Amino acid sequence: MSKGFSRRRFHVLVAGAIAVPVAGLSPRLATAQEATPAATPGAATGAEALAQMEGQVFSTGPNGESPTAASEVMLTDEELAEIQGMGATAAIVMHYSGDDWSAAQIAGLREQFGKMGIEVIAETDADFQPETQVSDIETILARNPSIIVSIPTDPVATASAYRQAADQGVQIVFMDNVPQGFAPGEDYVSVVSADNYGNGVASAHLMAEALGGEGQIGIVYHAADFFVTRQRYDAFKATIEENYPNIEIVEEQGIAGPDFAGEADQVASAMLTRNAELDGIWAVWDVPAEGVINAIRTAGRENDVVVTTIDLGQNVAISLAQDGIVKGLGAQRPFDQGVTEAILAGYGLLGKQAPPFVALPALPVTRENVLEAWREVYHQDPPAALQDAAGQ
């Protein structure tokens, strides 16, 4: 803990959560979270709570499904050989591809599809614009892909395009979110996700550890009907409220994108101005966190304001390694998620029954394990800049 935290009450500002229900927010979001534990019970400290989380999955699926472990999703040698002889093709339809999470997800998909003899014929980036994603899907369908792996930008606005794909007989596997009105095993094969609720829990405990368990916090949220970012917010807020009575949430603001870093910078700057004693900010994922970090630096508060977030991007990892503004984060496992999605697409080709919701456990990351975590998340050595930051 930095010297700035030793002699006064702590105050925190949180970036990346939802203060009030967004108009049109699907009821399934609240339903899924009502059945999800907010935190690990019986832990006296954040560190103990994080240790108790290991290997657990706290998230439920978009329709309240219980999670199946990714380790249970597999193909036999005979099934793999059958798929390799099909001449199948696949399209990867992303919501956004300008971050390390997306790049790793695509890398995992491409590697596993290559092993399965499936050609990737298209890869698109909608820049978080539903109308762009609808156009992408319509263009791809003209090429008659066997498989689409995708994450919807908006579960309502994109539903008709995905419905067209399902009616065309495309095997659809979703990342994280599903379109409104879609049923697993009927309209799509399965949905694969990180434990976003668990990552929200982890980032809350990490924030509490950094602040010594007391202070005031605020929230800047992803202002959209987006299942996984809502899970993160719900988890973070519930964990703070239920486990840390001396931490108070004092302000919440939303960011809608697509310039998430720029908007988070503006929102965090305004919050720091309004709340001169704030000592921390939570960001919903690493790109908004980069904007928050810039706001903190601009305000000259880098020695007494901490950040926790979700997603192990390179810039936040470097800050962690340097014992900088970022003090901890919950990491997804996007490469493994991509591999799992490709295997489930194979289930669809074979007509093999698939679990409706598959999840990978959260990975709490601190300065002490950031290099090991990078290898686990991305299946490659950390970049030179991160190794340098860690003194390697």
Secondary structure, DSSP 8 states (H G I E B T S, - for coil): --GGGSSS-------B--SS--TT--HHHHHHHHTS-SS-TT-SSHHHHHHHHTT------TTS---EEGGG----HHHHHHHHTTT-EEEEEES--SSHHHHHHHHHHHHHHHHTT-EEEEEEE-TT-HHHHHHHHHHHHTT--SEEEE--S-TTTTHHHHHHHHHTT-EEEEES---TT--BTTTBSEEEEE-HHHHHHHHHHHHHHHHTT-EEEEEEEE-S--HHHHHHHHHHHHHHHHH-TTEEEEEEEEE--SSHHHHHHHHHHHHHHH-TT--EEE-SSHHHHHHHHHHHHHTT-TTT-EEEEES--HHHHHHHHTT-SEEEEEE--HHHHHHHHHHHHHHHHHT----SEEEE--EEE-GGGHHHHHHHHHSS---HHHHHHTT-
